[in-house]
Amino acid sequence: MGMSTFTSGAFPLPSSDAPRAAANPRDNNGAYGSEPPFVGVVIGNEVSGLLPPADLARFLVTQRITHVRLSNPSLSLLAALNATAVRILFVVPNSLLLAFASSPSSASAWASRFLLPFHNSISALAVGDDFSPSISPTLLLPALCFLSSTNSPLMLNLYPYYSFMRSRGVIPLDSALFKPLPPSKEEVDPNTLLHYTNLFDAMLDAARFALRTLNFSHIPILVAETGWPSAGDPGLEPFATRDNADTYNSNLIKHVVVDRGGTPLVPEQTPNVYIYELFNEDQRLGPESERHWGLFYGNGTPVYLLSVAGGGGFLADDSTNRTFCVAVDGADRKALQAALDWACGPGRANCSEIQPGEACYDPNDVRRHASYAFDSYYHKEGKVVGSCYFQGVAMVTTTDPIVVMSSLKRRSSRSSSIPSECKVVVGKRKGIWGNMRFKMK
């Protein structure tokens, strides 16, 4: 990661699957074609307890994620994603470049194994990870020429968080977070007199001005990484908080997907963006914040809930009222039973349907019953902070898939008085499936 680093070019791969691969690479990577701009996510490799590939693919679909950036992913993950409509920006890490450069046969064999079988799912190939922002012009100019000749975008990592931290108060926090600014605090470019209300647009246009100076203004820009950490060292990283991370990423999504207003320099062009990152990489070294950039923990539980009006439930968006409270998988049964007894007793949750003989009693399992009671209490309390805790045996989730319970099928053949909804939990791993609803039709 870096404040503003040159990543690489994204080179589109040919595909016979016309609906999923645009003929013009800018349609998918530059937001200048017929397709609307998108927000994708980066999935790192240093995550503890990451969902298995099949579960991860389903998780992406459930969260309405359509684009991911992966660095040297496994074959099993590529195969799982190949069965979905999720598009992959495939990053070839720096660690492989020297070997490929010295052995074209190795590069060909690798491509035959990792790229060709999944070419319909891979939207672009990025050669290399981060490069230094002080990269030599002798290397940069040939790269820009290549991008220009192949009609490919320049990939940049833009981090208003780092620019804000290094400004030592010169840049307003509201500017870094896309919050409204009074006219007196807007940045005005002295050369163009353009007004900037947020730091992201200013950084993006700075890169565009640099391209214009080098006579490459026609090269589109793809933001390969941007984000905000949700935690850090309180003394050294005081602005790495959940509230700020929520505000930045929620406003970023709104800026790109909902507003689509481009930047002051190019208002008609809204770039595609990848949020860094989907999951906390808790195994990363370095400052405390390095382990807290994710929107979710590795098991699929949200670190915080985004709020994007018009976001349509994208990425744990709480604005569509799609959050539920469920029992944590693997929680102690005695602790679950105690929490269930409290929810149905002093907590005054509606537990009538999980009583013996009622529609949601079977299967008679304390975790399923607890999830029903927890969610009832959570909604009764208006989803306020702390209403989904129950001494650590409950968690908030955002997914709500529909399942058919065999026990309900058996009951439906004997009775017509089954209620229209019955909430259960069936996921094997914490946070994957969340609170299920079975709707009788």
C-alpha positions as CSV (number, residue, x, y, z in Angstrom):
1,M,0.0,0.0,0.0
2,G,1.0,3.6,-0.4
3,M,-0.2,7.2,-0.4
4,S,-0.4,7.3,-4.2
5,T,1.5,4.6,-6.0
6,F,1.8,3.3,-9.5
7,T,0.6,-0.3,-9.7
8,S,0.7,-1.4,-13.3
9,G,-1.4,-1.6,-16.4
10,A,-4.5,-3.7,-16.6
11,F,-4.4,-5.6,-19.8
12,P,-7.7,-7.0,-21.0
13,L,-7.9,-10.7,-21.9
14,P,-9.7,-11.8,-25.0
15,S,-12.9,-13.8,-24.4
16,S,-15.4,-15.6,-26.5
17,D,-18.0,-14.9,-23.8
18,A,-19.3,-11.6,-25.2
19,P,-21.8,-10.6,-22.5
20,R,-19.2,-10.9,-19.8
21,A,-16.1,-9.5,-21.5
22,A,-16.3,-6.1,-23.1
23,A,-14.7,-5.6,-26.6
24,N,-13.4,-2.3,-25.4
25,P,-11.3,-2.6,-22.3
26,R,-12.5,0.8,-21.1
27,D,-16.0,-0.6,-20.8
28,N,-14.8,-2.7,-17.8
29,N,-11.7,-0.8,-16.6
30,G,-12.0,2.9,-17.4
31,A,-15.7,3.6,-17.0
32,Y,-15.7,5.4,-20.3
33,G,-17.8,2.8,-22.2
34,S,-21.4,1.9,-22.0
35,E,-21.2,0.2,-18.6
36,P,-21.7,2.2,-15.4
37,P,-18.7,2.6,-13.1
38,F,-18.3,-0.1,-10.5
39,V,-16.8,-0.5,-7.0
40,G,-14.9,-3.8,-6.6
41,V,-12.9,-5.2,-3.7
42,V,-9.4,-6.4,-3.1
43,I,-9.0,-9.8,-1.5
44,G,-5.7,-10.4,0.3
45,N,-3.8,-13.5,1.1
46,E,-2.9,-13.0,4.8
47,V,-6.3,-13.7,6.3
48,S,-6.8,-16.1,9.2
49,G,-9.8,-18.5,8.8
50,L,-10.7,-17.3,5.3
51,L,-13.9,-18.9,3.9
52,P,-13.3,-21.9,1.7
53,P,-13.3,-21.1,-2.1
54,A,-16.9,-22.3,-2.7
55,D,-18.2,-20.4,0.4
56,L,-16.2,-17.3,-0.6
57,A,-17.7,-17.4,-4.1
58,R,-21.2,-17.6,-2.7
59,F,-20.4,-14.8,-0.2
60,L,-19.4,-12.5,-3.0
61,V,-22.6,-13.2,-4.9
62,T,-24.7,-12.6,-1.7
63,Q,-22.9,-9.3,-1.0
64,R,-23.6,-8.2,-4.7
65,I,-19.9,-7.9,-5.4
66,T,-19.2,-8.1,-9.1
67,H,-15.5,-7.3,-9.4
68,V,-12.6,-8.6,-7.3
69,R,-8.8,-8.0,-7.4
70,L,-6.8,-11.1,-6.6
71,S,-3.1,-11.6,-6.3
72,N,-1.9,-15.0,-7.6
73,P,-5.1,-16.8,-6.4
74,S,-5.4,-20.5,-6.0
75,L,-6.9,-22.7,-8.7
76,S,-9.7,-23.8,-6.4
77,L,-10.8,-20.2,-5.9
78,L,-10.5,-19.4,-9.6
79,A,-12.7,-22.5,-10.4
80,A,-15.3,-21.4,-7.8
81,L,-15.5,-17.8,-9.2
82,N,-15.6,-19.2,-12.7
83,A,-19.1,-20.5,-11.9
84,T,-20.3,-17.0,-11.0
85,A,-20.6,-13.7,-12.8
86,V,-17.9,-12.2,-10.7
87,R,-15.1,-10.6,-12.8
88,I,-11.5,-11.0,-11.7
89,L,-8.7,-8.5,-12.0
90,F,-5.8,-11.0,-11.8
91,V,-2.5,-9.6,-10.3
92,V,0.7,-11.2,-11.2
93,P,2.9,-10.5,-8.1
94,N,6.3,-8.9,-8.3
95,S,7.8,-12.2,-6.9
96,L,7.0,-14.0,-10.2
97,L,8.1,-11.3,-12.7
98,L,11.8,-12.1,-12.7
99,A,11.2,-15.8,-13.2
100,F,8.8,-15.1,-16.1
101,A,11.2,-12.6,-17.7
102,S,14.0,-15.1,-17.6
103,S,12.0,-18.1,-18.7
104,P,9.2,-17.5,-21.3
105,S,8.3,-21.2,-21.2
106,S,7.6,-20.9,-17.4
107,A,5.4,-17.9,-18.0
108,S,3.6,-19.8,-20.8
109,A,3.0,-22.9,-18.6
110,W,1.8,-20.7,-15.7
111,A,-0.7,-18.9,-18.0
112,S,-1.9,-22.2,-19.4
113,R,-2.7,-23.3,-15.9
114,F,-4.0,-20.2,-14.2
115,L,-5.4,-18.0,-16.9
116,L,-6.6,-19.8,-20.0
117,P,-9.1,-22.2,-18.2
118,F,-10.7,-19.2,-16.5
119,H,-10.4,-16.5,-19.2
120,N,-14.1,-15.9,-19.3
121,S,-14.0,-14.7,-15.7
122,I,-10.8,-12.7,-15.9
123,S,-11.4,-9.1,-17.0
124,A,-7.8,-8.0,-17.0
125,L,-4.3,-9.0,-16.0
126,A,-2.2,-6.7,-13.9
127,V,1.5,-7.3,-14.2
128,G,3.2,-6.4,-10.9
129,D,2.2,-5.2,-7.4
130,D,3.0,-1.8,-6.1
131,F,5.9,0.2,-7.6
132,S,7.5,3.2,-6.0
133,P,6.0,6.6,-6.7
134,S,9.5,7.7,-7.5
135,I,9.8,5.2,-10.4
136,S,12.3,6.2,-13.0
137,P,11.1,8.0,-16.1
138,T,13.1,5.5,-18.1
139,L,10.7,2.8,-16.9
140,L,7.5,4.8,-16.6
141,L,7.5,6.3,-20.2
142,P,7.8,2.9,-22.0
143,A,5.0,1.5,-19.7
144,L,2.7,4.4,-20.6
145,C,3.5,3.9,-24.3
146,F,2.5,0.3,-23.9
147,L,-0.7,1.2,-22.1
148,S,-1.5,3.7,-24.8
149,S,-0.9,1.3,-27.6
150,T,-3.1,-1.4,-26.0
151,N,-5.9,1.0,-24.9
152,S,-5.4,-0.2,-21.3
153,P,-5.9,1.8,-18.1
154,L,-3.2,3.0,-15.7
155,M,-3.8,1.5,-12.3
156,L,-3.1,3.7,-9.2
157,N,-3.4,3.1,-5.5
158,L,-4.9,6.3,-4.0
159,Y,-5.0,6.6,-0.2
160,P,-6.5,9.9,1.1
161,Y,-5.9,8.4,4.6
162,Y,-2.1,8.6,4.2
163,S,-2.2,12.0,2.6
164,F,-4.4,13.3,5.4
165,M,-2.1,11.8,8.1
166,R,1.0,13.3,6.5
167,S,-0.5,16.7,6.1
168,R,-0.4,17.3,9.9
169,G,-3.7,19.1,9.9
170,V,-3.3,21.0,6.7
171,I,-5.9,18.8,4.9
172,P,-9.3,18.8,6.7
173,L,-10.5,15.4,7.8
174,D,-13.9,16.1,6.2
175,S,-12.2,16.5,2.9
176,A,-10.5,13.1,3.3
177,L,-13.8,11.5,4.2
178,F,-16.0,13.0,1.4
179,K,-17.9,15.0,3.9
180,P,-19.4,18.4,2.9
181,L,-17.1,21.3,3.2
182,P,-17.9,25.0,3.5
183,P,-16.6,27.0,0.6
184,S,-13.8,28.5,2.7
185,K,-12.3,25.1,3.2
186,E,-12.5,23.9,-0.4
187,E,-9.2,23.5,-2.2
188,V,-8.9,25.7,-5.3
189,D,-6.3,24.8,-7.9
190,P,-4.4,28.1,-8.7
191,N,-3.8,27.1,-12.3
192,T,-7.3,25.9,-13.3
193,L,-9.4,27.6,-10.5
194,L,-11.2,24.2,-10.1
195,H,-12.7,23.7,-6.7
196,Y,-12.2,20.4,-4.9
197,T,-14.5,19.3,-2.2
198,N,-12.8,16.0,-1.4
199,L,-9.2,14.8,-1.3
200,F,-9.9,11.7,-3.5
201,D,-10.8,13.8,-6.5
202,A,-7.9,16.1,-6.0
203,M,-5.4,13.2,-5.9
204,L,-7.0,11.6,-9.0
205,D,-6.9,14.8,-11.0
206,A,-3.3,15.3,-9.9
207,A,-2.5,12.0,-11.6
208,R,-4.4,13.1,-14.7
209,F,-2.5,16.4,-14.9
210,A,0.7,14.4,-14.7
211,L,-0.4,12.2,-17.6
212,R,-1.4,15.3,-19.5
213,T,2.1,16.8,-19.0
214,L,3.6,13.6,-20.5
215,N,1.1,13.7,-23.4
216,F,-0.8,10.7,-22.2
217,S,-4.1,12.3,-21.2
218,H,-6.0,9.8,-23.2
219,I,-5.0,6.9,-20.9
220,P,-7.8,6.1,-18.5
221,I,-7.2,5.6,-14.8
222,L,-8.4,2.7,-12.7
223,V,-8.1,3.1,-8.9
224,A,-6.7,-0.3,-7.9
225,E,-6.7,0.3,-4.2
226,T,-8.3,2.8,-1.8
227,G,-9.7,2.5,1.7
228,W,-9.5,3.5,5.3
229,P,-8.4,1.4,8.3
230,S,-11.0,0.7,11.1
231,A,-8.4,0.5,13.9
232,G,-4.8,1.3,14.7
233,D,-2.5,2.4,17.4
234,P,-4.4,5.1,19.4
235,G,-1.3,7.1,19.9
236,L,0.1,7.0,16.4
237,E,-3.0,6.4,14.3
238,P,-5.8,8.2,16.1
239,F,-7.9,8.5,12.9
240,A,-8.0,4.8,12.1
241,T,-11.5,4.2,13.6
242,R,-14.6,2.3,12.6
243,D,-16.6,5.5,12.2
244,N,-14.1,7.0,9.9
245,A,-13.7,3.8,7.9
246,D,-17.4,3.5,7.6
247,T,-17.8,7.1,6.5
248,Y,-15.0,6.9,3.9
249,N,-16.0,3.7,2.3
250,S,-19.8,4.5,2.4
251,N,-19.2,7.9,0.8
252,L,-16.7,6.4,-1.7
253,I,-19.3,4.0,-2.9
254,K,-21.9,6.7,-3.2
255,H,-19.5,9.0,-5.0
256,V,-18.7,6.3,-7.6
257,V,-21.8,4.2,-8.0
258,V,-24.7,6.6,-7.0
259,D,-23.5,10.1,-7.8
260,R,-21.2,9.3,-10.8
261,G,-20.1,12.9,-10.9
262,G,-16.5,12.3,-12.0
263,T,-14.0,14.8,-10.9
264,P,-13.8,18.6,-11.3
265,L,-11.3,18.1,-14.2
266,V,-13.3,15.4,-15.9
267,P,-16.8,15.4,-14.6
268,E,-18.1,13.1,-17.3
269,Q,-15.6,10.3,-16.4
270,T,-16.1,8.4,-13.1
271,P,-13.3,5.9,-12.5
272,N,-13.8,2.3,-11.5
273,V,-12.5,1.7,-8.0
274,Y,-11.4,-1.3,-5.9
275,I,-11.8,-1.0,-2.1
276,Y,-8.8,-2.2,0.0
277,E,-10.0,-4.5,1.3
278,L,-12.7,-7.1,1.7
279,F,-11.3,-9.0,4.7
280,N,-9.0,-7.9,7.5
281,E,-5.5,-9.3,6.8
282,D,-4.8,-10.1,10.4
283,Q,-1.5,-11.8,9.6
284,R,0.1,-8.7,8.1
285,L,3.2,-7.2,9.7
286,G,3.8,-3.5,10.4
287,P,1.7,-0.9,12.2
288,E,-1.5,-2.0,13.9
289,S,-3.6,-0.4,11.2
290,E,-2.2,-2.8,8.6
291,R,-4.4,-5.5,10.0
292,H,-7.6,-3.5,10.0
293,W,-8.4,-2.4,6.4
294,G,-11.1,-5.0,5.8
295,L,-14.9,-4.6,5.6
296,F,-15.3,-8.1,7.0
297,Y,-13.4,-10.6,9.1
298,G,-12.2,-13.7,7.4
299,N,-15.3,-15.7,8.3
300,G,-17.7,-13.3,6.7
301,T,-18.7,-11.3,9.8
302,P,-18.9,-7.5,9.1
303,V,-16.3,-5.4,10.8
304,Y,-18.8,-2.5,10.5
305,L,-21.9,-1.9,8.4
306,L,-21.8,0.5,5.5
307,S,-24.7,2.9,4.9
308,V,-25.1,3.9,1.3
309,A,-28.5,5.4,0.2
310,G,-29.1,3.9,-3.2
311,G,-26.4,1.2,-2.8
312,G,-28.9,-1.6,-3.0
313,G,-27.5,-3.8,-0.2
314,F,-24.0,-3.8,-1.7
315,L,-21.2,-4.8,0.7
316,A,-22.9,-5.1,4.1
317,D,-25.0,-2.0,3.4
318,D,-27.3,-1.3,6.3
319,S,-29.4,1.3,4.5
320,T,-31.6,-1.4,3.1
321,N,-32.5,-2.7,6.6
322,R,-30.8,-6.1,5.8
323,T,-29.1,-6.8,9.1
324,F,-29.9,-9.7,11.4
325,C,-28.8,-11.1,14.8
326,V,-27.8,-14.7,14.9
327,A,-26.1,-17.2,17.3
328,V,-22.3,-17.5,16.8
329,D,-21.4,-20.9,15.4
330,G,-19.5,-22.9,17.9
331,A,-20.7,-20.9,20.9
332,D,-21.0,-22.9,24.2
333,R,-24.4,-24.5,24.4
334,K,-24.9,-23.6,28.0
335,A,-24.1,-20.0,27.3
336,L,-26.6,-20.1,24.3
337,Q,-29.3,-21.6,26.5
338,A,-28.8,-19.0,29.2
339,A,-29.0,-16.2,26.5
340,L,-32.0,-17.8,25.0
341,D,-33.8,-18.0,28.3
342,W,-33.0,-14.3,29.0
343,A,-34.2,-13.2,25.5
344,C,-37.5,-15.1,25.8
345,G,-38.0,-14.0,29.4
346,P,-36.7,-10.7,30.7
347,G,-35.8,-9.6,27.2
348,R,-39.4,-10.0,26.1
349,A,-38.5,-11.3,22.6
350,N,-41.3,-13.0,20.7
351,C,-40.5,-16.7,21.1
352,S,-44.0,-18.1,20.5
353,E,-43.1,-19.8,17.3
354,I,-40.2,-21.8,18.8
355,Q,-42.4,-23.4,21.5
356,P,-43.1,-27.2,21.3
357,G,-45.7,-27.9,18.7
358,E,-45.3,-24.6,16.9
359,A,-44.0,-24.1,13.3
360,C,-40.4,-23.1,14.2
361,Y,-39.8,-25.6,17.0
362,D,-38.4,-28.3,14.8
363,P,-35.6,-29.0,14.4
364,N,-35.2,-28.8,18.2
365,D,-31.8,-27.2,18.4
366,V,-30.6,-24.6,20.9
367,R,-28.6,-22.7,18.3
368,R,-31.5,-22.3,15.9
369,H,-33.9,-21.4,18.7
370,A,-31.4,-18.9,20.1
371,S,-31.0,-17.2,16.6
372,Y,-34.7,-16.9,16.4
373,A,-34.9,-15.2,19.8
374,F,-31.8,-13.1,19.3
375,D,-33.1,-11.7,16.0
376,S,-36.5,-11.0,17.5
377,Y,-34.9,-9.1,20.4
378,Y,-32.6,-7.2,18.0
379,H,-35.4,-6.0,15.9
380,K,-37.6,-5.2,18.9
381,E,-34.8,-3.0,20.2
382,G,-34.5,-1.2,16.9
383,K,-31.1,-2.7,16.1
384,V,-29.3,-0.4,18.5
385,V,-25.7,-0.9,19.4
386,G,-25.4,-3.7,22.0
387,S,-28.7,-5.3,21.2
388,C,-26.9,-8.2,19.4
389,Y,-24.3,-9.3,21.9
390,F,-25.8,-11.7,24.5
391,Q,-22.5,-12.0,26.3
392,G,-20.6,-12.7,23.1
393,V,-22.7,-15.6,21.7
394,A,-24.5,-13.5,19.1
395,M,-23.4,-11.5,16.1
396,V,-24.8,-9.2,13.4
397,T,-24.9,-10.5,9.8
398,T,-26.2,-9.0,6.6
399,T,-27.1,-12.0,4.5
400,D,-30.6,-13.4,4.2
401,P,-30.7,-16.4,1.9
402,I,-33.9,-18.5,1.5
403,V,-33.7,-22.2,2.5
404,V,-36.2,-25.0,2.4
405,M,-36.3,-26.9,5.7
406,S,-37.3,-30.5,5.4
407,S,-38.9,-30.4,8.8
408,L,-41.2,-27.5,7.7
409,K,-42.0,-29.5,4.5
410,R,-43.1,-32.4,6.7
411,R,-45.2,-30.0,8.8
412,S,-46.8,-28.4,5.8
413,S,-48.2,-31.7,4.7
414,R,-50.0,-32.0,8.0
415,S,-51.1,-28.5,8.8
416,S,-52.1,-25.4,6.9
417,S,-51.6,-23.1,9.8
418,I,-47.9,-22.5,9.4
419,P,-46.9,-18.9,9.6
420,S,-45.5,-17.2,6.5
421,E,-42.0,-16.8,7.9
422,C,-39.7,-19.0,10.0
423,K,-36.2,-17.8,10.7
424,V,-33.4,-20.4,11.2
425,V,-29.7,-20.7,11.0
426,V,-28.0,-23.5,9.0
427,G,-24.5,-22.2,8.2
428,K,-21.6,-24.3,9.2
429,R,-19.2,-21.4,9.6
430,K,-19.7,-18.3,11.6
431,G,-21.1,-15.4,9.6
432,I,-21.5,-17.1,6.2
433,W,-25.2,-17.5,5.9
434,G,-26.6,-15.4,8.7
435,N,-30.3,-15.5,9.5
436,M,-32.4,-17.5,7.1
437,R,-36.0,-16.9,6.2
438,F,-38.2,-19.6,4.9
439,K,-41.3,-18.2,3.1
440,M,-44.3,-20.4,2.5
441,K,-45.8,-19.9,-0.9
